[in-house]
């Protein structure tokens, strides 16, 4: 939803009329689409065996019919899908109405819905130079765009990496994404406690945790005498990112995009159950560039975390270099470039000042 919102903001700034089509979950993200016209369509996940598949199919068919009716009044110049089952009915309706279509793939592995529609869309925008599961015959319509991030994160690119001297406070941000991650809550406090005393005493931690984990996490940090702020949600995450010397996180697409936009070194623990192991693929570019260290979850122990933290944190020059390496693989113009691609899909609309294009974001 974050890259969809970033595209919507860029298109609206250019004078286009943008609408969001998603399911009930998608339209509820706080603060992302407050000024955007929204439409809720039914969509289902094809899980749960034959009965679940039948229910999902009925929802998809109903959603497609509703989207076709919506297009008759809205008359979109283009439909942009951001993957996931909620995008499928609106894209299927766009194919029926012969509308220009674009899909954006946030991950380094083409997602299931995007794989399903890739052969029919007008263009495929990717976030990584190498994306697995793309067929060779799709290559002519692939464009490397990057993953759009919020302007508040993009603004961090103009701020220097926070200075760190040998006796200064070392700030650590721990985040498992929008839902937290229990493995980080289980391992990180104990891992930081294994650091040498002179390093541990400099730590200041902000840790986003699941609500069911928060009391235990708070107790662990207190027992280890490590100053830590624990929260289930960080509304000021961009500012926390600006403040951090190292980030310990999952390897979701938006997390990687924000780390590389801001230029922050990271220790990444990809979610092992992610579809097609896409989080491991997401982490590859920043890790190979030297901006992150990736630890598979089955190897993510307190001892291993302490070892990697010492390699990153005890050499201030190496740490600053890792920040530069993370920044080097960022694609800060992703929202602009994706908006350019959308406009080129319906070129005549650019030259009609009396009728700005009505562009639809499907997420």
N, C-alpha and C positions, 0 to 999 in steps of 0.2 A: 504493500500500500504506500510505502514511503516514496519509491520512485514514481509511482503513478501520481502522487500528490505533487512531486517536484515538476513533472511534465505539465500537469494541469496549471500550476502557477506560472510556468514559463509561457505556455500558450495564451493564458488569460492576459499576461502582461503585453503580449503582442496584439491584443484586441480580438482574440478568438473567443467564441462562446463554447465552453467546455461543459460536458456532463459526465458524471460518474455512474456507471452501471455495475452493480455487484450484488452479492447476497446480503443477508441481514448482518452478518459479521463484518463484512467489508465496510459498510457505511457507518459503522459505530466507532471507528478509530478517532479518538479525541484530537481536535485541533488540526486535522489534516485536510478536511474537505468542508470547512465551515462555510465558505463562500461559493461552493460549487453545487450546481443542480444535481441531485442524486435520484437514482431509480433503483428499486430493489426487484430483482428477478429471482425466481426459484432456481436452484441448482443443487445437484446431489453428487455425492462421492460414490463411485462404483466399488463399494465394499459390502461385506456382509453376506456373500453368497448370492444365489439366484433371486431371493426375495429382495435383498438390498439393491441388486442391480436393476430389478424391475422398478423399484421405487425411484431410484436415481434417474432412470430413463424417462419416467413420466414427468419428473421435475424438469429435466433438460428440455423435453418437448414443449412443456408449458412455458418455460422461460424463453425458448426460441420464438414461440408465437407472440409472446408479449413484447419481445424486442423488435420483431417485424412491425408490430403496431406502433411502437415508439418511434421507429425510424420514419414512418409515414408523416408524422408531425414534426419531428426534430430535423429530419433531412441532413444527417451528418455527412460531411465531406470525407471523413476517414474514421475508422474504428481501430483503436489501439488496445491490444490485449497484453496483460502482464502475467499470463500463466495462471494455473490453478483452475479447479473446476468451476468457480463462479464466472470465469471469463468465457467458458465454452458456449452457453446459449446465445450470448450477444454476438460472438464471432460467427456462429452458425447462421444467425439471422443476417449478418453482413454478407456472408457468402450467397445466401438466397437472394438478397437485394442487389448483388453485384457491386458492393461498395469497396473502395480501396481499404486494405487492411494491413496492419503491422503487428507483429508480436515482439515483445521485448523479453529476453531471457536474462534474468539476474544472475543465475548460477553458471558454473563452469561445466555443467551437464544439462543438456536440453531436457526440460521437464516433460512429464507425460502428456499433458494437454497441448503444450507447444509442439511436441513431436506429432501429435495427432493432426494438427492443423497446418504444420509447416509447409506441406506441399501446396496448400491452397492460398496462403497469404501473399500479399504483394511484396513484403519485405520482412526480414528477420534482423532485429537489432540485438547485438550481443554485448555482454559486459567484459568478456575475456577474449584474448586473441585466439585461444584454442578452446573450443567448446565440444565436449564429447556428445555423441549421439546425433550429430548433424550428418545428414546424408550428403554424399558428394554432389548430387544434383541440386541441392539447396544452396550451394556456395555462391552462385551468381547473384542471389538476392540477399546475401548476408552483409551487414555493415557493423563494424566494430564501433560501438558508441560509448560503452561504460555504463555504470549504474548510477543514475541520478540520486543525489542526496539533498537533504534540506539546506536551505541557504545558510542557516545558522551554523551548520557543520562546515559548509564550503568556506565561510568567512574565517575559519580557523587556519586556512591555508596561508593567510597573510600574517598570522601571528607566529612568532618564533617558538621553537621548542623550549620549554621551561629550563632555565639554567639549573645546573646541579653541580655543587662542589662536594668535596669529600665528606664534609660534616653537615651538609644540608639535608632537609627533609626529602625523603624519597616517597613519591606519591604513587599509589597503585590503585587502578580502577578495575574492579571485577564485575563482569556483566555476562549473563547467560542469554541475552536477548530479552524480548518482551515478556517472556514467561519465566526468566531465571533458569538456573540449571543446578540440580541437586548435587551433581558430581563436583562442581566448583565449591559449593558450600561444604562438602565433605572433606575435600582435599586442601583447599587453599589456606585456611587458617593454620592447619598443622604444618603445611609446607613452609609457610613464612616463619613459623616458630623454629624451624631447623636452621635458619640462616645464622651466620656468625653474629655474636652479640652486638658488635659495633655497627653492623648493617641493620639488624632487626630493630635497634633502638631508634633508627632514623625513619622507620616506616610510618606512613599515614595512609589508611586504606578506606576506600569507598566500595562497598560490596552490595550489589543488587542480588537479592535472594528470593526464593519462593516464600510465600506467606507461611507455609507449613514448616519451613526450615529456619525462619528468622530468629527465633528464640535460641535455638541450639547454636547457630552461627555467632550470635552476639555473645553467648556464654564462652565459646571457644576463644574468641579474640580477647575477651576479658581475662580468661585464665592464662593466656600467653602474654598478657600485658602489651598488646599491640593496639594502638589507637585506631578505631574503626567506626565508620558510620555505616549502618545497615539499613537498607530500605527495600521495599518490594517494587518500587517504581521510582525512576529518576527523571522528573520532568525537565530538569536542567542538564540532561546528559551532554549536550554540546559543550557546556562550560566545564563539566567534569572531565571531558575528553581533553579540553585545552589545558587543564590543570595537571593531567596525569603524565608521569614519566614512563610507565609501562601499563599496558592493558592486558588482563587475563580474561579470555573470552571464548565463546563458541566461534565457529567460522561461517556464520550465516552471511548471505550476500550483502545485506545492508551493513552489517558490522565491518566486513572487509572494505566496503566502499568508504565508510566513514574513517576507518583507520588510515587508508591510503590518501584520502582527501586531506585529512588533518596532519598526516605524517607522524604517527605514533607507533613505537615498537610494541610488539605484542607476543604473548604466549598463547597459542591457539589450541583448543581441544575440540576437534570436530565431533559433531553429534554422530555416533556410530549408526543410529537407526535412520538417518536421513535418506530419502529416496535416492537410489543409485549412488549412495555415498558421496553426494554432491558437495558436502562441506569439506571433505578432504581435498577434492578438486579445487574448491574455492580458495583454499589456503595455499595452494601450490605456488602461485605467482609471487605473492608477497614473501613467502618463505625462501624461494629460490633467489629473490632479489636481495635478501639479507635483512628484510624488515621485520621478520617474525621467526619464531621457533614453533614448530608444530609437534604436539605430543598426542599420539593416538590415545583414546580414552583408556584402553586396557593397560597402557603403560603410564598413565597419569597418576602417580603416587606422590606423597608428600616429599619423599627423597628426591624423585626426579624433578619436581617443581623447584625445590631448593637449589638443585644443581643448575638448572637453566636460569633461575633468577640471579644466581651469582655470576654466571657467564655474561648475562646482560648488564647487571646493575653495578658490578664492582669496578668496571672500567668506564669512566664517564665519556671518554672519547669514542669508545665502541658503541656506547648507548646513543650518543648523538648521531653517529654514523648510521645506526639502525633506523633512527627516525628519518634521516635523509633517504635511506633506501626504501622505507615504506612510502614516503611521499613520492618517490620517483615513479611508482607504478600506479599512482592515482590518475583518474581521468576527470578532472574538475569541470570540464565542459560538457559532461554527459547530457544534462538537461537541455542545454542549448543545441547540441548536435542531434538529439532525438527530436526536438521540436523542428529543426531544419528538415529532418527526414520526413516528418509528418506533413509539413507544408509542401514538400516536393511531390508527395504522393498525389496531391490534388492541385497541380500547378496553376490551373486557370483561376482558382480562388484568390491567389495572391494579387491579382491585377484588377480586382473588382472592389474598390474601396467602399462602395455603397452596400455590399453584402459580404461581410467578413465570414470566413469559413466557420462552420459549426462542427467542432471537432470533439469526438467522444472518447473518453478514457474508460476502458473496461478492466476492472481489477478484481 
